[in-house]
Amino acid sequence: MEFKGIAGHERQKDILSILVKKGRLPHALLFSGPRGIGKRLIAFELLRNIFCEKRNACGMCHACRSLTAGTHPDLVTVAGESSIKIDELRSVRKEVHQPPFEAPLRGILIDNAELMTREAGNALLKTLEEPPPSNLFILVTGEEQAIPLTVRSRCMRLCFGPLNTTALRTYFETSCGIGDKKSALFSSIAAGSIATGLFWINEGNFELRRPIAEVVTGKKKSFTAATSVAEQITRGGRETQYLSFLLSFFRDIWWCSHSGDITGIINQDLADIIQTNNWDGSDRVQGCLARIYEAAKTMRYNVNRWLAIENLMIDLMVRA
């Protein structure tokens, strides 16, 4: 079985290939791991291999084309941005009791499965307890612990880890056409995630890293500058990417101040700022890290995101 164009996760791909080859796929799979590392792509490619008329995800047959277009009658996708409600799972429960239209089985892909409400989880549980034949449930999640244990226990779990830098470099070079030097940088700051790497490849996102670093280290000690970067961070709704960047940035400051080894930092594009920011001791860095973690938790709730990030920028700037 092929998983075309999907970097890394060789062990997980081998397990799925063996299960398909031996006809031993369970009725439910749980793909768990960090966001943006290819879990959903592997789930989709698994279904393409099963649905394909040639059983090799050829990309040319009617089944492959309709899957790619999102029109295949035997693919049911449930995905929520803020929550997955019970009505969506009730609808799925009715559908799975009917035989598939064209494919050997029906694929039910539940993306961001951790967003299921308690009622939705209970509705899914009833289906998984007595699974109708010819259905394959694939739950994809970045927060496995948020899914009820009763649901998790009825799925075969495949755990996906961050991609290594070699796999990331290969992907950025071959799929994105990026040269050696830039691919090395992006594979370092991607935190094991292709999605994160692609986020930073965007020139506008990447260029904002330096102004942020200058504000939080006090090199630009200006409330206007702090307000400006906060506004830009929240403009695209990707605050978590920038918060992750700040965590790695302060980790680099701690590392450099203790070891003096600039080669061991993650954010090599900001080496000049990190190297000249020699903070003695670890209390200041730990205080900054704690404040960033606090802001990350706040982002989970319905808050004024711009105000929360602005307060964080000013707080970090004052601590510098």
Steps between C-alpha positions, in 0.01 A plus 500: 500500500629845409500825694608734225669828593459455876822562692606282792288271721640187334407270789139619505472466121643148516250397768207629294631329186525166681150535647352571157698222329392241757141627512527576871405865517306571821167679489653813657842664495626785717780711351656698784788746496604864463317718252626554149713185465291318238253287699200607294693455175585143596136432593387634162768304313399182682144546376626577149684168494191314621255677269723498189384266225862381462559498879810720468369859520563540127343846492343432159200274563150627578535422873831688534373801308178525700691465828734780399202715401326421830196354325538127570173372649681262737718761667342671800704784649423655837716797597442779746674832549366563848291191581348183354140473613273203555289562190801435277571166667132401496499560125807276466336231712204483263722483193733221615213253524462517122735305270770698314399634158816424301805427716579182694422694816388842616764730648399728786775753564458702820757780498581692819317225688588664833237766417211256547261610770422247772166426334668452160758266657223292656321476164820380334563254782164328437601445137850375586362255760298320232679596177304428184701307238673668204587821687837639600513782758818708511527750784777758458605705802772723635364469856431135568429548870203723415322202340302286748688186606196290411530615138878465487486146637293388203754620243833365389743778590784613275723762658678745268802699614663816363689459175879501519700778337622272220145420388404867527802618300425247228140614483583870485766444234301264276144621548558871559813555291693660786882504497726325751560796732135602530374142526741444791360806677135414438550138606644634827223748581220271379486313834458169321194619306469557126203730563709715733785508250263609224366770731849645541581465130234765446712814474264722700490257792876449495583871491293561816733280707771766530273788615349267760846397623608863521195595707510212749875542564466875549709594197195698389356608832196675361132456586421597143722220366345250743151600391597480134641146515200385709267628230696320228516173697122488547415610147508149354364305796822299541602618844606152610774491237651819636465384861686180409767714337536707818544185709781380273652849492527525879628145509778618267579795730527262797717258303736768371538672839587169670710327234624782281444264206320690226494190276254333737220751454186438296438849364823553307351794309490691830844394626623862521218594742528179704879523531502857626222435751709347778259459790672375813320225684178337389235680707429766235472245221279273710276796582464580130428137413235479773336815365492358145345174623239704685414689179475171308244370751304826471473453123282191557216720625282764339721798575609814321801342329660825392483639855639176647797498262561872547513451879745211449729708276506788746556269798795325332643835389484640854671188639794538258 
